């Protein structure tokens, strides 16, 4: 393990939670959040993945995530090793450095994650979990594209003519997507949040978790699966056009915006996912392919 300089105050908190001095630490750069992420090893030989909040937003996310580890009873969660609250929460999870983080994907991995999601959706819903319906305004992006199409059109995904003809159909279908439901949802399923470890299929980063229509987890994942060499969404899952239209609209409304914070690469990821989600929605709605 590389020996990076773990900040002294964070090191003291982690040592207190693990009950042993830290012998080595390595900063983790994978991911799209501003939260600090480290892998540490103690003198006792224990290893842990450390997430530490750096601002108000990441503090809220980590507090939400910690509640899920405390309340959600599902095999898809990694082991939680501890955490503390306060203004800058810290969360300690099992170290999954040796797990397989896709891509690549193979049929066995696709089947394993599909089953893991189905099992998750059968778990009891933790008390106080917000409804996915509360996220509709954030997810339903076609009204924002209609109000200001320039960022979307600048991506070069479609022509202005295609958009003007397709937009009414996309808006209507997206508006009709059902988000309500009684299943616990991860709500941010994509490869960087999926690990395969010793026969277990695990999901990390539970800060968007909510209750709702279980179809949403599959719909969130399938565009990224196709981007990473997997089959197109319609070959994995047969579904009505409403949810594909919603997913495509979300990516259409955000992929052309400035990065959410300096150094963020999430817009490139969203642009790639749009490239898979929009043809999926167009196909489901009987629209011409994006031109």
Helices and strands as residue ranges (DSSP letters): H 8-18, E 22-27, E 36-42, E 47-52, H 56-71, E 80-84, E 90-93, H 107-120, G 132-135, H 136-139, H 142-147, H 150-153, H 160-175, E 183-185, G 191-193, E 194-197, E 200-203, E 210-212, H 215-227, H 233-236, H 241-254, H 266-285
